[in-house]
Amino acid sequence: MPTYRAPVKDMTFILNELLKLDSFNDLPGFEEATPDLVAAVLEEGAKFCENELQPINASGDHEGCTRHDDGSVSAPKGFKAAYDTYVEGGWQGLTQSPEFGGQGLPHVVGFAFEEMMISSNMAFAMYPGLTAGAIAALSAVASDEIKQKYLPKMIAGEWTGTMNLTEPHCGTDLGMIRTKAVPQDDGSYTLSGTKIFISAGEHDLSENIIHLVLAKTPDAPDTVKGISLFVVPKFIVGEDGSVGDRNGVSCGSIEEKMGIHGNSTCVLNYDGATGWLLGEKNKGLAAMFIMMNAARLGVGLQGLGLSEVAYQNAADYARDRIQGRALTGAKNPDDKADPIIVHPDVRRMLMDARAFNEGARALALWGGLQVDLAHKAKTEEERQLADDIVSLLTPVIKGVFTDQGYANATNAQQVLGGHGYIREWGMEQFVRDARIAMIYEGTNGIQALDLVGRKLGLNGGRAVQTYFKIVGGFLKDNGDGDMAEFTQPLSKALKDLQSATMWLMQNGMKNPDHAGAAATAYMHLMGLVALGFMWAQMAKISLEALDAGTGDAEFYQNKLITGRYFMARILPESGTHLAKIEAGADMVMALAADAF
Amino acid sequence: MPTYRAPVKDMTFILNELLKLDSFNDLPGFEEATPDLVAAVLEEGAKFCENELQPINASGDHEGCTRHDDGSVSAPKGFKAAYDTYVEGGWQGLTQSPEFGGQGLPHVVGFAFEEMMISSNMAFAMYPGLTAGAIAALSAVASDEIKQKYLPKMIAGEWTGTMNLTEPHCGTDLGMIRTKAVPQDDGSYTLSGTKIFISAGEHDLSENIIHLVLAKTPDAPDTVKGISLFVVPKFIVGEDGSVGDRNGVSCGSIEEKMGIHGNSTCVLNYDGATGWLLGEKNKGLAAMFIMMNAARLGVGLQGLGLSEVAYQNAADYARDRIQGRALTGAKNPDDKADPIIVHPDVRRMLMDARAFNEGARALALWGGLQVDLAHKAKTEEERQLADDIVSLLTPVIKGVFTDQGYANATNAQQVLGGHGYIREWGMEQFVRDARIAMIYEGTNGIQALDLVGRKLGLNGGRAVQTYFKIVGGFLKDNGDGDMAEFTQPLSKALKDLQSATMWLMQNGMKNPDHAGAAATAYMHLMGLVALGFMWAQMAKISLEALDAGTGDAEFYQNKLITGRYFMARILPESGTHLAKIEAGADMVMALAADAF
């Protein structure tokens, strides 16, 4: 059975030494976030994840969720108790507004905790994850009355949330949705339609479930411009906040899926359900995107979280499994064989994952900090800068982290050989769970298109140009001495990215198919540079610490080893991405549709 | 539910136009293999696969195999009937020796049929696949008496076979096996021990199951040099060939796996089972490798077969699914949206798979032809050449095809978005089934090590040098005109491969870890060149046919489109592989084992 050890030390390194969280202690929410408090929160969170969530991960996968004849759904054994502990611990409110009962800690701290939850039990982590998305949307667009009604209970974790976009005939193209919302005299709406793939759509963890639902009013244009967002509680909430009658929304079935069996993915039937409009009519998509953007960073964390736990278990196996001899002679001469961690090809798979995990953790937390700064930084200029950067990198974090998380989980499974394919070892669950993250909240192809088709050109390319300046400036300042082995490869990769950007500017306008054909390679190329930039910064910190003789020397030495591996064995992929981009769209588009 | 259309036209193109099968019609087995006969065999095989095997693929996955309290095992519903049809059709004997009742057709034809079986139902295809491996080993090393006893029934398909290598504590390192074989006075042996991961180990398809088992005799060295190979039938076979008493081998349990649920993966307990030595004592490993090498090419076909069927279903979905608009304006203006096949990023995933599938099919069948020629070519020189080439490329076909097959199945699943994650659409089964092929018959890491550590240096590097000469010669003869867009990229990739080979020769000897750290990248680099060489040859044939105005112009034009895609968008990966190889082992080996 798999195990999990939360990487608290690596997280505090990133928060304290890379992001220097305490330098922001004059911003709201950051005053409290002293290194000691953050460490205590993460230690407490680690205990919850290691001791409560991880032990019910494999059993939850095996048992799955159960829909009863009356349409009610039970989560797997142990989930309800763990969720109660989660609520008691106040975890749902960790980074939420104190106005509604939250603790108001920075998002960057919440991101670290979220990674741990995912590593220990992704199917479980999705329940509070969807609540957080719903809270974000309500906070952004709901009226004060609705906020007062729902947010305190949701932030307490007593009620959970969902997001309802997909219908059987449409997912990506939300202009096609058919769910209807008919206005009533009392200002409410009556919703009818079918939604599919609704994660955490029905379950027994919480007292109420608050569905956020995209639907069209009768007079709305039948396009993406006619979508409105509604809040539809499972149980109608009284004026006093009490939970009343069952609303007209029910779970028609639970989908049988490849993984995340512990999360109930529901078909939800809306049959005259009462809902209330959120924000403006016909502006539902914009509101949903607020929720979606937060959710996309969370899905990126899923790629990282599964890569981390899969890596840990593969490393444990590689240390324990005695099989064969090292190529350079017996390392374990008294035994019949050496542990397989002596083999370079086994280490290759572990180091690929490790170099990604540590770089991605830094990038994710850096992204989390930008989310905070976009709202809380002192000047409009700083807020805009942070918002630009996080907008640019959100599709990269979602798309690259989940592609790579799946690849790393697959490699970790490979380390176990035949045992990796057997259920009881737990590795194949990580692969099956990781697979969904490449698909939902916008497939990774959609992320890539968002990046090249939208984010790159926004405000005349302001974000990407700023980003290039930041990375380029760092490279210029750190090109010599011990840093050269980090900055030289990164300079080459940045040059590839800049060439690709130039190529897109010159060709993507002329023919949008060039942008479309380049999109995925471009997203991965930007991901390499973004991860490489994190590694270069972490290398600098480590070199300086070793030079100064402060802190845990072994920790910094291992950082440098892993960083060098990233630069030499992962970053060179940038050249292939550039070649694919510059190959253009012609041969992608040439084959007739019916010739495939 | 998925569908499958056997790619008979592409197969006959390869057999007739690329491999020119009729030019070998003076060799045994090839006389009969006229284009008409081969086409008829493949058409008949296609019908069997499409109509009998494909319809029970998803249901077989869902139901799995059942072990009953008495240790007997039932295959999923429909498998027994389909297997009876398979036996009646004489398919098991297709390429087997006429001496024992086979039809003696070339292996290359058998390879084509095997791909179809895998695409339609991989779990089913494994039953006869393992029989074929056992037949190969018995044919190579058994005494005439044992051959007469077992081969006719096995070649008829009435009895099936298995291979028993792995034990709980050892897989790759077979020197550690503990199963004991104690000699008896009558010349037989008594076997005791536990074998795990035994595919097709127990089932109700055949009258008898012939287990080939690695074990150690009491006086044998406790290393890989002390392994012997035994034949252990489930039911003892009488002198007259009749099936007698139950032998002391039984199924202890069926493994719960990630996929291939329709195949019974058994723990087999040998408890005083009677077996007979095959070949020489203590030479079991060599005998097992005969079986293994044939099996590795078959596993390579599994990567191709699953990539093909996943591709077909993704292409169908992409044509049918109406969602969003083309980036270049509506292609389907009368409907609310366009089919998603208009999107370059969807086409990228389909073209990646298509370019691999057609190239890999050519390479696999070319490999199959070399298997035939290694035994049947007229001169010793020709036989040696064929044997050199197939030995060199066997790990490449196994490792690259299965890595890529999994990647393509994953991408095909991605094309379906959320539906790809749901069981009833069948795409996730292809991914789960494809996963095992990277692990069994020697993990892909072991394939890579076999290539760089063994095959490259064999006979002073004779095979690889010959191969470079063949590819280089073709490039030299075809560097100009319309062929340049194919041969120029291939020349670059070949140069990368030659640089990598040189680097390995210079550094791998000094420090074997350099070879180990480079192995997987080198295997993939050689795979790219081998596939590219097939594409260049197919491009030449297509250009010539179009020039001459013979045959189906659209077929050749589509070949050229797909070949150009391979050259421009897949082959450039060679540069990244070279960079990883030249990065060396130091940073792979630097981290202390307990620091992972």
Interface residues (C-beta under 8 A of the other chain):
Chain A: T166 H169 C170 G171 T172 D173 G175 M176 I196 F197 E255 E256 K257 M258 G259 A315 A318 R319 I322 Q323 G324 L327 T328 K336 A337 P339 I341 V342 H343 P344 D345 V346 R347 R348 M349 L350 M351 R354 Y406 T410 Q413 Q414 G417 G418 G420 Y421 I422 R423 E424 E428 V431 R432 R435 I436 M438 I439 Y440 T443 N444 G445 A448 L449 G453 N511 P512 D513 A515 G516 A517 A519 T520 E554 N558 I561 T562 R564 Y565 A568 R569 P572 E573 G575 T576 A579 K580 A583 A585 M587 V588 M589 A590 L591 A593 D594 A595 F596
Chain B: T166 H169 C170 G171 T172 D173 G175 M176 I196 F197 D222 E255 E256 K257 M258 G259 A315 A318 R319 I322 Q323 G324 L327 T328 K336 A337 P339 I341 V342 H343 P344 D345 V346 R347 R348 M349 L350 M351 R354 Y406 T410 Q413 Q414 G417 G418 G420 Y421 I422 R423 E424 E428 V431 R432 R435 I436 M438 I439 Y440 T443 N444 G445 A448 L449 G453 N511 P512 D513 A515 G516 A517 A519 T520 E554 N558 I561 T562 R564 Y565 A568 R569 P572 E573 G575 T576 A579 K580 A583 A585 M587 V588 M589 A590 L591 A593 D594 A595 F596
